[in-house]
Amino acid sequence: MLDRIENIITRVWNRWLTRRVEPVRDETALDFGVQIIDGEPTRHRITLKQSRRAEHVAILGKTGSGKSFLIRSIAQSDVAAGRGFLLNDFHSDNAAFMVKVIAARERILKRDLSDRLIVIDLADPEFSTALNVLEERSTEDRFVHIAEITEILKNHWHLDSFGARTDELLRFSLYVLAENRLTLIELALLLSDAEFRSRCLEKVTNSEVKQYFE
């Protein structure tokens, strides 16, 4: 009897909490739907601000609970709002769905959106995909960018034993490659081939970096 009374009080209390004045809604936020309490929908909507999407968000749930459906819903919201996003299709079931979503959006807008869609298939033997981590949009922050890449490489390969001189060699070498619009693949060649290194240094504008290798 006491358990039943406690459940009734809990339900009434939860209902009262959801009837409080709702804050001003952010129209740009992702809308996941309404909050469910005791198996019944409430008027309280669950949203996620765009500014918080840069943080890590985990979607947890057992098989069949709707994780993939939620991801598709978020992607559909982004397409409708014209926001760009990256979707990794690990199970090969979302790519075809997203192409259909974008095609439907094209029919609504009566406009071709192919210039905003890039489909990358890493398993496609005819079209290889490359990423140059040394490439940057602005040369003003090149040293900062190189320092970040250096830390990533050191953490990935657990190179905690790097001394100051080795760390400096890596940073300056990456700087030379970046200024020559080269990639990490040429790192070994830069360090081992004097002629190749000399040609690369001709394009380096930073005097400190040039002096280090000369």
Secondary structure, 3 states (H helix, E strand, C coil): CHHHHHHHHHHHHHHHHHCCCCCCCCCCCEEEEEEEECCEEEEEEEEECHHHCCCCCCCCCCCCCCHHHHHHHHHHHHHHHCCCCCCCCCCCCCHHHHHHHHHHHHHHHCCCCHHHCCCCCCCCCCCCCCCCCCCCCCCCCHHHHHHHHHHHHHHHCCCCCCCHHHHHHHHHHHHHHHHCCCCHHHHHHHHHCHHHHHHHHCCCCCHHHHHHHC
